[in-house]
Amino acid sequence: MPDSARRATILSWVSVTEQVRADINTAMKSSERERATALRMVLSELQKAAKDGSDDELAVLRRERKRRLEAADQFREGGRGELADKEQSEAELIETYLPAELDDSELDALVAAAVLETGAADVKDMGQVMKVVMGRAGGRADGKRVSARVREALGA
């Protein structure tokens, strides 16, 4: 079973925080220092969110992944390729704990159904459509990507 499929199966019955802890131990035993360090940062953010009363681990992971991707872009623009690669690598590591993204056809179907359901006619109705699509996507689609598809569907 591929590592990502195994992790998805495990994550279905183990909390993300517990899985990250287990993966930190595995990385430390395997002398994978960079991986262990990245996982410790993720665990820290998950624990902070739990302490603040948030139990949405996937939202924390999405936020952290987004931060890493934005940092990677900024480092690339600044000519710091080695730091950009490190941030990109951390974003990819975080992504392994997230559910698989919706493919384009699935996302288009959700957008079309939401447009019909809300009766949206133009871009002014975009917020209503976004709310429906994001709710149904269940964290499996990036907001920017959904926004672009909704704009396209509404003829903007």
N, C-alpha and C positions, 0 to 999 in steps of 0.2 A: 504494500500500500504506500503510495507516495506520501512524503512528509506532510504536505498541505492537506491531503485527504485525511490522514491520521489525526492531524491537529484539529480539523473540523469535527471529526467524530468525537474526539476528546472534549472539545469545547462545548459540545452539546450537553454534557452532563457535569462539567467542571467549570467553575467560574473562571473568568479570564485572569483575575488576580492570582488564583491558585495555580493556573497553568504557567503564568509568567514566573512565579516563584520556582516552580519545578524546572522550568527552562533555564533559570539563572543557575540553579545547582548543577544542571547538566553542562552548561557552558563553562562553569568554573572547574568541574572535574575534567573537562576536555581541554582546559587551558585556552579557551577562546575568550580572551580578556575584553576585546572590543565588543563582542556580542553580550557578554555579561554586563559590561558597563552600560550599554544601550538599554538592556532589559531592566537594569536597576533604575534608570531614569523613568522608564515607562511604569514600573511598579510604584515608584514614588508619586507619580501623577495620579495613578489609580487610587493609591492610599489617601492622597490629599482630597480627591473628589469624594471618596467614601466618608472621610472625616467631616466634610462640608455638607454631607447629607445626600449627595448624588449617588444613585445606584446604577446609573447608566454607564456601564463600563465601555460600551461601544462608542458612545459619544466622546468619551475621554480619548479613546484610541484614534478616532477620526480627527479630533482636534490636534492631537500630537503629530499624527501623520501629516496633516496640513501644514503645521508649523515647520516640520522638517523639509517638506517640499518647497515652501516659500523661502526658507533659509538657503536651500540648495540653489534656487534660482538667483538669489541675491549674491551668493558667493561666486556663482558663475559670471554674473554681470561684473563683479569686482575683480575678476581674473584670479580667483582663488579656487582652482579646480580640485585640489586635494581636499579642501574643506567641503566643497560642494558634493564630492563623491561620498564623503563620510555621512553627510546629512541625507543624501539619497539612499545610501545603504540602510540607515536607521529607519527611514520612511518605509522601505521595502520590508524590513524586519517587522515593523508595526503592522503592516498590511497583512502579514500572515495570520494575525489574530482577528482580522475583520472578515465578515461574510463576503462571499464573492459579489462583485459588482454586477448589476443588471446589464445584459447586453443591449445593443442599440434597439433591436426589434422589441424586446420586452419593455424598455423604457418608452419607446414610441407608442406602444399599445396602452401603457398606463396614462400617458399624456393625452392620447386621443379619447380615452374613456373619461378622463377628468374634464376635458373640454366639453364633451357632450353632457356630462352630469351637471356641471356648473352653468352650462349655457353661455360660456364665455364667447364673446364676439371679437374683442380686440385686446390690445395690450393693457388697457385699464383694468381688465379682469384677471390679469396675470397672478395676482396674489392669491385669489381663490383657487386657481388651478394649481399653483405651486403647493399650497397647503394640502390639497387632496393627494397630489402625486408624492410628495415627500412622506406623507403618512403611510401611503400604501407601499412605498419603496422600502420602508422599514430599515433605513440606514444602508441600503445597498446601492445608492446612487449619490454622487457628489452634487451638491447644490448648484454649482456653476454649470455642470453638465445638464441638469434638469432645467435650469433657467434658460439655457440656450435652446433646448428642445421645445420648451413652452413658447418662447418667443417665435420660433420657427413655425410652430403649429398655429399661432395666433396671427401670423402674417406680418410680423414686425421686422 
